[in-house]
Amino acid sequence: MKRLFILTISAMFALSFLHAQTTHFLSDNHVMQRVSTTSKYLLLPIEESRENDHVRILQNQKVVKEFNCKLAMNKIDYFVPLHLDEFAGKEILLDITISRGNANEQARHTATKEFICWKAMKYADTFDMQNREKFRPVYHHTPLYGWMNDPNGMFYKDGVWHLYFQHNPYGSQWENMTWGHSTSRDLMNWTFENDAVMPDALGTVFSGSAVVDKNNTAGFGSGAVVVMYTSAGQSQTQSLAYSTDNGQTFRKYTGNPVIVSNTPDFRDPKIFWNEEIGKWNMILAEGQHMKIYSSLNLKDWTHESDFGEGYGNHNGVWECPDLLRIGNRWLLICNINPGGPFGGSATQYFVGTFDGRKFMCEDAPEVTKWMDWGKDHYATVTFSNAPDERHVAIPWMSNWQYANDVPTKQYRSANGLPRDLGLFSYQGKTYCSVKPSPEVMNAFASKPVKRLSDACRVDVRLRANTVITLSNGQGETVTMTYNAKNETFEMDRTKSGDTSFSSNFATVTKAPTYGKINTLQIFIDKSSIEVFDADGKMAMSNIVFPSSPYTQLTVKGGKARIYKLK
Ligand code: FRU
């Protein structure tokens, strides 16, 4: 009894609701709300089917922050935390413009003051980030809460892999682009650090990249981490920010923006040091081609050339480029949306040479090469400053066709497994090889186990024709077929579980294997299946939403071994 009392008292302190009198309903689309900042968070209730409301946070009559979120009208899908500790202990005023545009909402005529969000908003000192949703992966990076798309600004320094990502801290759908930040020592176990690069008056923070400026070429300090990203405001412009505490916090460069253009799609700068010319290079996407620049100080950029017109696939906008030297070749990565081989977004690449000014593709213009033959592999770019001249890439494991609608709530989207890129040749042509990074392989025990689980690796020795089936008690199945004669591998997820959220989801994805392949490595993690040829000639990443985990594995014409996480 006594214990119960203590618990109740502490719960009262931990969570308290706003007083009704602090909320002022000025009209059906305007609310003002006074908020004290003595607690750590104000938890905002979100209803995803609504349109976005606009929240301005005022302190001393100045706007100190603004964002969009869908405050709950009739139903709470989840809460998002507004961090109050940023406001230096002084009271703030939320100045909220309520959206009344949604036809669905208009039909229901819920007056703004009847929205359930006003009573449900609460002060708290803790926010439960132990997300227990059933589709949350075990060994893939996910945001602790909120929406995620592209990996950004990835770099390695002093034994730590830094992964920034397009984050919406105020909802689990795309909005309010901010760079979230996670770190890892082994590319498998990630710690969320905080949001690191925030929107400002130039716009929200779209994708970009990072370098470690060892020789202080920019003057921000030797060893400073310098990031370049797209400020997405009225136009898309390129901005710099830098960190002198190993990527934990960033200051914006006062001369932003550093590059402007009058083209609407002008974004996703990838910067890298080019030893051969003793300069920085940068590649960024403009419409349906890439622009290449050079610089001595990361601030002043010279346009060198454009690449892409007439080359590869042009059925969508080119985004998120990368340009890296592998041996005596250069690999130009070009993410494209839509235009992917199975609809929506995907990653194409070009192989060629680069002299610091111009990229020359060695294939005929009509050749298109895909890096991954699944439907959920996008915005893939590599880490800067990786050890041992490795080219470690991380994709976003979703597709713009349905990313906002997949059946998760408190978070949306995971990254694909880290993979090391290389080159291989087949019939006189050079292709990009893709293998799970050694750290990924090391995360699994070396002794096989009998049972399939929802977070494991399955290695399959292939014979001429092999059919691999995963299934559960509900009759949901994923079928994978290797056909040696046709040199193809395919995965059928049409009966994999919930496919109802988008007519674009139920698909069969099919890859060329460029000759025979011997061993497949299949990584299953709750809601994803990534398949790699052990020699790197084929990769296929697909997400799935089974109503219960696949427990049965059958392999016809091959031999499987199952490995658990260590
Ligand atoms: C790719 C992309 C980028 C952009 C970002 C915005 O998925 O559209 O081109 O910078 O997402 O979130």
Boltz pocket constraint, residues with backbone or C-beta under 6 A from the ligand:
constraints:
  - pocket:
      binder: B
      contacts: [[A, 149], [A, 150], [A, 166], [A, 177], [A, 205], [A, 206], [A, 207], [A, 230], [A, 267], [A, 268], [A, 319], [A, 320], [A, 379]]
      max_distance: 6.0
